[in-house]
């Protein structure tokens, strides 16, 4: 039996990840922030470790993790969020040396390059891959002018390494850049100016697994049509599709990085031209992972097999599945002016190819707990304001 530990187990992808891992002979543990969340409600997580050390991954959190690893031998650790993924990558060598526990995350130099927006966009530019115009920007006049000359307006100021949407601001003039750059630099000292893409309302989420020989073993593509927050957030409704061009451009990025393992890309479709632009790599399991699972591809199992140097299974990708993240889809319905116009209808709850990211008849509590968590958060005026302005 393999013992698998999930970090940030409160996140919406935790139930699906845990369920997928049970196709191996596993016992799944999760470090979870609190009890009102999808992860805590899942029957597929065998042991829930409550951690109140919220949003900080420092020496205190490291000490907590090491205590867990001393008490119970874990075979693999899998991060489910940006913060835990970065933390695990930074401490990967020490954990693997001390506890002989595989960390399903890239070594930090490669992880940092993938998570750094400026470096990733520079790689895309060098290899003539589609991406928004992007330039590093500093506080001095020459740096600001050079970035503006290349990128133009409207544009987004973005931290090079961010967590979620913190520090991302829209700018329409040089004066606004000077006024708002400090906000972005408060998240990360280095930042970029990036072309603002007026999108069609559709995003794409491309997941791939690349082996050590450079072969793409499996891929899946989500066409994301509803999301929350409304101006760009986590998928609440998507459909799995196939598109050779999307796979090709993402595979080229991974080849240039010499990437081995799982990767998840966010790609936007530009309004007017319908051009597809690579926005970022998420070097960890995304919220939409259940879309891959119901389409026949078990990426969490592949990650464990790769981490343990076991033979890696491959799968037949069966696209055409509709997947809802119901907790978020409720929020989309409450705030979207398209609630009664959207096709397919929001009220389409059942169907042969309709699935739910955050629960099932066999595991119903994650959906209930996730909805309760969402409502609780949005009763907080400051949280609601921060989300709705995005």
C-alpha positions as CSV (number, residue, x, y, z in Angstrom):
1,X,0.0,0.0,0.0
2,X,1.2,3.5,-0.9
3,X,0.7,6.4,1.6
4,X,0.0,9.7,-0.2
5,X,-0.1,13.1,1.4
6,X,-2.0,16.0,-0.1
7,X,-1.0,19.6,0.8
8,X,-3.8,22.3,0.8
9,X,-6.4,19.5,1.0
10,X,-9.2,22.0,1.5
11,X,-9.1,22.9,-2.2
12,X,-11.8,21.8,-4.6
13,X,-9.5,19.4,-6.5
14,X,-8.9,17.3,-3.4
15,X,-11.9,14.9,-3.6
16,X,-11.2,14.1,-7.3
17,X,-7.5,13.7,-6.7
18,X,-8.1,11.4,-3.7
19,X,-10.6,9.4,-5.7
20,X,-8.2,9.0,-8.6
21,X,-5.5,7.8,-6.3
22,X,-7.7,5.0,-5.0
23,X,-7.2,3.3,-8.3
24,X,-3.8,2.5,-6.8
25,X,-3.5,0.6,-3.6
26,X,-3.3,3.8,-1.5
27,X,-4.1,5.4,1.8
28,X,-4.7,9.2,1.2
29,X,-3.9,11.8,3.9
30,X,-4.5,15.5,3.6
31,X,-3.4,18.6,5.5
32,X,-6.6,20.7,5.5
33,X,-7.3,24.3,6.7
34,X,-10.5,23.9,8.7
35,X,-13.5,21.7,8.4
36,X,-15.9,23.7,6.2
37,X,-14.5,22.8,2.7
38,X,-14.8,20.2,-0.1
39,X,-11.7,18.3,1.0
40,X,-12.8,17.8,4.6
41,X,-16.1,16.3,3.3
42,X,-14.6,13.7,1.0
43,X,-14.8,10.1,1.9
44,X,-11.9,9.3,-0.4
45,X,-9.4,11.1,2.0
46,X,-8.7,8.5,4.6
47,X,-7.1,10.8,7.2
48,X,-7.6,14.6,7.5
49,X,-5.0,16.5,9.4
50,X,-6.4,19.9,10.5
51,X,-3.9,22.8,10.2
52,X,-4.9,26.3,11.3
53,X,-1.6,27.7,9.9
54,X,-3.4,29.5,7.1
55,X,-1.8,31.0,4.1
56,X,1.8,30.9,5.4
57,X,4.4,28.4,4.4
58,X,7.3,29.1,6.6
59,X,9.5,27.3,9.3
60,X,6.4,26.7,11.5
61,X,4.6,24.9,8.7
62,X,7.8,23.1,7.7
63,X,8.0,21.9,11.3
64,X,4.4,20.6,11.2
65,X,5.0,18.8,8.0
66,X,8.2,17.2,9.3
67,X,6.4,16.0,12.4
68,X,3.8,14.3,10.2
69,X,6.6,12.6,8.1
70,X,8.4,11.5,11.3
71,X,5.2,9.9,12.6
72,X,4.0,8.3,9.3
73,X,6.1,7.3,6.4
74,X,4.7,8.9,3.2
75,X,5.6,7.6,-0.2
76,X,4.6,10.7,-2.2
77,X,3.6,14.3,-1.4
78,X,1.3,16.1,-3.9
79,X,0.6,19.8,-3.6
80,X,-2.8,21.1,-4.6
81,X,-2.2,24.9,-4.5
82,X,0.3,27.5,-5.6
83,X,1.6,28.2,-2.1
84,X,2.1,24.6,-1.1
85,X,3.6,23.7,-4.5
86,X,6.3,26.5,-4.2
87,X,6.9,25.5,-0.6
88,X,7.3,21.8,-1.5
89,X,9.6,22.6,-4.4
90,X,11.8,24.8,-2.3
91,X,12.1,22.0,0.3
92,X,12.1,19.0,-2.0
93,X,15.7,18.0,-1.7
94,X,15.7,18.1,2.1
95,X,12.4,16.1,2.3
96,X,13.5,13.5,-0.2
97,X,16.9,13.0,1.5
98,X,15.6,13.0,5.1
99,X,12.4,11.0,4.7
100,X,12.9,9.2,1.4
101,X,9.5,10.6,0.4
102,X,9.0,11.6,-3.3
103,X,7.8,15.1,-3.9
104,X,5.5,15.3,-7.0
105,X,6.8,18.7,-8.0
106,X,9.6,20.1,-10.2
107,X,13.0,20.9,-8.7
108,X,13.0,24.6,-7.7
109,X,15.0,26.2,-10.5
110,X,12.6,24.7,-13.1
111,X,9.6,25.3,-10.9
112,X,10.6,29.0,-10.4
113,X,11.1,29.5,-14.1
114,X,7.7,28.0,-15.0
115,X,6.0,30.1,-12.3
116,X,7.8,33.3,-13.2
117,X,5.6,35.1,-15.8
118,X,8.4,37.2,-17.3
119,X,10.7,34.3,-17.8
120,X,8.0,32.1,-19.3
121,X,6.8,34.8,-21.7
122,X,10.4,35.4,-22.7
123,X,10.7,31.7,-23.5
124,X,7.5,31.8,-25.6
125,X,8.8,34.9,-27.5
126,X,12.2,33.3,-28.2
127,X,10.4,30.2,-29.7
128,X,7.8,32.1,-31.6
129,X,4.9,30.7,-29.5
130,X,1.7,32.6,-29.1
131,X,1.6,34.8,-25.9
132,X,0.6,38.3,-24.8
133,X,3.3,41.0,-25.4
134,X,5.2,41.1,-22.1
135,X,8.2,43.1,-20.7
136,X,9.9,43.3,-17.4
137,X,9.3,46.7,-15.8
138,X,11.1,48.6,-13.0
139,X,10.6,52.0,-11.3
140,X,13.1,54.0,-13.4
141,X,11.9,56.1,-16.3
142,X,13.8,54.2,-19.0
143,X,12.4,50.8,-17.9
144,X,8.9,52.1,-17.8
145,X,9.2,53.8,-21.3
146,X,10.7,50.6,-22.9
147,X,8.0,48.4,-21.5
148,X,5.2,50.7,-22.6
149,X,6.7,51.1,-26.1
150,X,6.6,47.3,-26.6
151,X,3.4,46.3,-24.8
152,X,1.1,49.3,-25.3
153,X,-2.2,50.0,-23.6
154,X,-4.4,48.7,-22.1
155,X,-2.0,46.5,-20.1
156,X,-1.8,44.6,-16.9
157,X,0.8,45.0,-14.2
158,X,1.6,41.6,-12.9
159,X,4.0,40.3,-10.2
160,X,6.5,37.9,-11.7
161,X,5.6,35.3,-9.1
162,X,2.1,35.7,-7.7
163,X,-0.5,33.7,-5.8
164,X,-3.9,34.0,-7.4
165,X,-4.7,37.5,-8.7
166,X,-3.0,39.5,-5.9
167,X,-1.2,42.5,-7.2
168,X,-2.6,42.3,-10.8
169,X,-3.9,45.7,-11.9
170,X,-5.2,47.2,-15.1
171,X,-3.4,50.3,-16.4
172,X,-4.2,52.6,-19.3
173,X,-1.5,55.2,-19.2
174,X,2.1,55.9,-18.1
175,X,0.7,57.9,-15.1
176,X,-1.3,54.9,-14.0
177,X,1.8,52.6,-14.3
178,X,3.7,55.0,-12.0
179,X,0.8,55.2,-9.6
180,X,0.0,51.5,-9.3
181,X,3.4,49.7,-9.7
182,X,4.0,49.8,-6.0
183,X,0.8,47.7,-5.4
184,X,2.2,45.0,-7.7
185,X,5.7,45.2,-6.2
186,X,4.2,44.7,-2.7
187,X,3.4,41.1,-3.8
188,X,6.7,40.4,-5.6
189,X,9.6,42.8,-5.9
190,X,9.9,42.1,-9.7
191,X,7.0,42.6,-12.1
192,X,6.0,42.7,-15.7
193,X,3.8,44.8,-18.0
194,X,1.7,42.5,-20.1
195,X,-0.7,43.2,-23.0
196,X,-4.3,43.2,-21.8
197,X,-6.2,40.5,-23.8
198,X,-9.8,41.3,-24.5
199,X,-11.0,37.7,-24.5
200,X,-14.0,36.0,-26.1
201,X,-15.2,34.7,-22.8
202,X,-13.6,31.3,-23.3
203,X,-10.4,30.0,-21.7
204,X,-8.6,26.7,-22.3
205,X,-7.0,24.5,-19.7
206,X,-4.5,22.1,-21.3
207,X,-3.1,19.2,-19.1
208,X,-0.2,17.1,-20.2
209,X,2.1,14.4,-18.9
210,X,5.6,14.3,-20.5
211,X,8.0,11.4,-19.7
212,X,11.8,11.4,-19.4
213,X,12.1,10.5,-23.0
214,X,10.3,13.6,-24.1
215,X,7.1,11.8,-25.1
216,X,3.6,13.3,-24.2
217,X,2.0,10.2,-22.7
218,X,-1.5,11.8,-22.2
219,X,-3.2,15.1,-22.7
220,X,-6.6,16.6,-22.0
221,X,-8.2,20.0,-22.9
222,X,-10.9,21.8,-21.1
223,X,-12.9,24.5,-22.9
224,X,-13.9,26.7,-20.0
225,X,-17.1,28.7,-20.5
226,X,-18.3,29.7,-17.0
227,X,-15.9,30.8,-14.3
228,X,-15.8,32.7,-11.1
229,X,-14.9,35.5,-10.4
230,X,-16.6,36.6,-13.6
231,X,-13.7,38.5,-15.1
232,X,-11.4,35.5,-15.0
233,X,-11.3,32.8,-12.4
234,X,-11.7,29.1,-11.6
235,X,-13.8,27.0,-14.0
236,X,-17.4,26.4,-12.9
237,X,-18.5,24.8,-16.2
238,X,-16.3,23.4,-18.9
239,X,-16.4,20.8,-21.7
240,X,-13.6,18.5,-22.6
241,X,-12.4,18.8,-26.3
242,X,-9.4,17.9,-28.4
243,X,-7.2,20.3,-30.4
244,X,-3.9,19.3,-31.9
245,X,-2.6,22.9,-32.1
246,X,-3.1,23.5,-28.4
247,X,-1.3,20.3,-27.6
248,X,1.5,21.2,-30.0
249,X,2.3,24.6,-28.5
250,X,2.1,23.4,-24.9
251,X,4.3,20.4,-25.8
252,X,6.9,22.7,-27.4
253,X,7.1,24.8,-24.2
254,X,7.7,21.6,-22.1
255,X,10.3,20.5,-24.6
256,X,12.2,23.8,-24.3
257,X,12.0,23.4,-20.5
258,X,13.1,19.7,-20.6
259,X,10.0,19.2,-18.3
260,X,9.3,15.7,-16.9
261,X,6.0,15.0,-15.3
262,X,2.6,16.7,-15.2
263,X,1.9,20.3,-16.3
264,X,-1.2,22.4,-16.7
265,X,-1.5,25.4,-19.0
266,X,-3.9,28.3,-19.1
267,X,-4.6,29.6,-22.6
268,X,-6.9,32.5,-23.6
269,X,-8.8,33.2,-26.8
270,X,-8.5,36.8,-28.0
271,X,-11.7,38.6,-29.1
272,X,-11.8,39.6,-32.7
273,X,-8.8,37.5,-34.0
274,X,-9.7,34.3,-32.0
275,X,-5.9,34.0,-31.5
276,X,-4.9,31.7,-28.7
277,X,-2.3,33.0,-26.2
278,X,-0.4,31.0,-23.6
279,X,-0.8,32.8,-20.2
280,X,0.9,30.6,-17.7
281,X,1.9,27.1,-16.5
282,X,0.4,25.8,-13.2
283,X,3.1,23.4,-12.0
284,X,0.6,21.5,-9.8
285,X,-2.8,19.8,-10.0
286,X,-5.4,22.3,-11.0
287,X,-9.0,22.8,-9.8
288,X,-10.4,21.3,-13.0
289,X,-8.5,17.9,-12.7
290,X,-11.8,16.0,-12.4
291,X,-12.5,16.9,-16.1
292,X,-9.5,14.8,-17.1
293,X,-10.5,11.9,-14.8
294,X,-14.1,11.6,-16.2
295,X,-12.6,11.8,-19.7
296,X,-10.6,8.7,-18.9
297,X,-7.2,10.1,-18.0
298,X,-5.9,9.6,-14.4
299,X,-3.2,12.2,-14.0
300,X,-2.8,11.8,-10.2
301,X,-2.1,8.1,-10.6
302,X,0.5,8.9,-13.4
303,X,2.2,11.4,-11.1
304,X,2.6,8.9,-8.3
305,X,3.9,6.2,-10.7
306,X,6.4,8.7,-12.1
307,X,7.5,9.9,-8.7
308,X,8.1,6.3,-7.5
309,X,9.8,5.3,-10.8
310,X,7.0,2.8,-11.5
311,X,5.7,1.9,-15.0
312,X,3.4,4.8,-16.0
313,X,0.0,3.8,-17.3
314,X,-1.4,5.6,-20.3
315,X,-5.1,6.2,-21.1
316,X,-7.6,6.7,-23.9
317,X,-8.8,10.2,-23.9
318,X,-12.6,10.3,-24.3
319,X,-13.6,13.9,-24.7
320,X,-17.1,15.5,-24.8
321,X,-17.7,15.5,-21.1
322,X,-19.4,18.5,-19.4
323,X,-18.0,19.2,-15.9
324,X,-19.4,21.6,-13.3
325,X,-17.8,22.9,-10.1
326,X,-21.2,23.4,-8.4
327,X,-20.1,25.5,-5.5
328,X,-18.6,28.0,-7.8
329,X,-21.4,27.7,-10.4
330,X,-23.8,28.8,-7.7
331,X,-21.7,32.0,-7.3
332,X,-21.6,32.4,-11.1
333,X,-25.4,32.2,-11.2
334,X,-25.9,34.7,-8.4
335,X,-23.6,37.4,-9.9
336,X,-23.7,36.8,-13.7
337,X,-26.1,38.9,-15.9
338,X,-26.0,35.9,-18.3
339,X,-27.6,33.5,-15.8
340,X,-30.8,32.9,-17.8
341,X,-29.3,33.4,-21.3
342,X,-26.3,31.1,-21.2
343,X,-26.3,28.0,-23.4
344,X,-26.4,25.2,-22.3
345,X,-28.8,26.2,-19.5
346,X,-27.5,26.6,-16.0
347,X,-30.4,24.4,-15.0
348,X,-29.1,21.4,-16.9
349,X,-28.2,19.3,-13.9
350,X,-28.2,15.8,-15.3
351,X,-27.2,14.0,-18.5
352,X,-25.1,11.1,-19.7
353,X,-22.0,13.3,-20.0
354,X,-22.6,15.7,-17.1
355,X,-20.3,15.4,-14.1
356,X,-19.5,17.4,-11.0
357,X,-16.0,18.4,-9.9
358,X,-16.9,18.7,-6.3
359,X,-18.9,15.6,-5.6
360,X,-20.9,12.6,-6.7
361,X,-23.6,10.3,-5.5
362,X,-20.8,8.1,-4.0
363,X,-19.2,11.2,-2.4
364,X,-21.8,13.9,-1.9
365,X,-20.5,15.8,1.1
366,X,-17.7,17.8,-0.7
367,X,-20.4,19.6,-2.8
368,X,-22.4,20.5,0.3
369,X,-19.4,21.6,2.2
370,X,-18.0,23.5,-0.8
371,X,-21.3,25.4,-1.2
372,X,-21.4,26.2,2.5
373,X,-17.8,27.4,2.4
374,X,-18.6,29.7,-0.6
375,X,-21.6,31.2,1.0
376,X,-19.7,31.8,4.3
377,X,-16.9,33.5,2.4
378,X,-19.2,35.8,0.4
379,X,-21.0,36.9,3.6
380,X,-17.7,38.6,4.4
381,X,-18.0,42.1,2.7
382,X,-14.2,42.6,2.3
383,X,-13.8,39.2,0.7
384,X,-16.7,39.7,-1.6
385,X,-15.4,43.1,-2.7
386,X,-12.0,41.7,-3.5
387,X,-13.4,39.0,-5.7
388,X,-16.0,41.0,-7.6
389,X,-13.7,43.8,-8.6
390,X,-11.5,41.3,-10.6
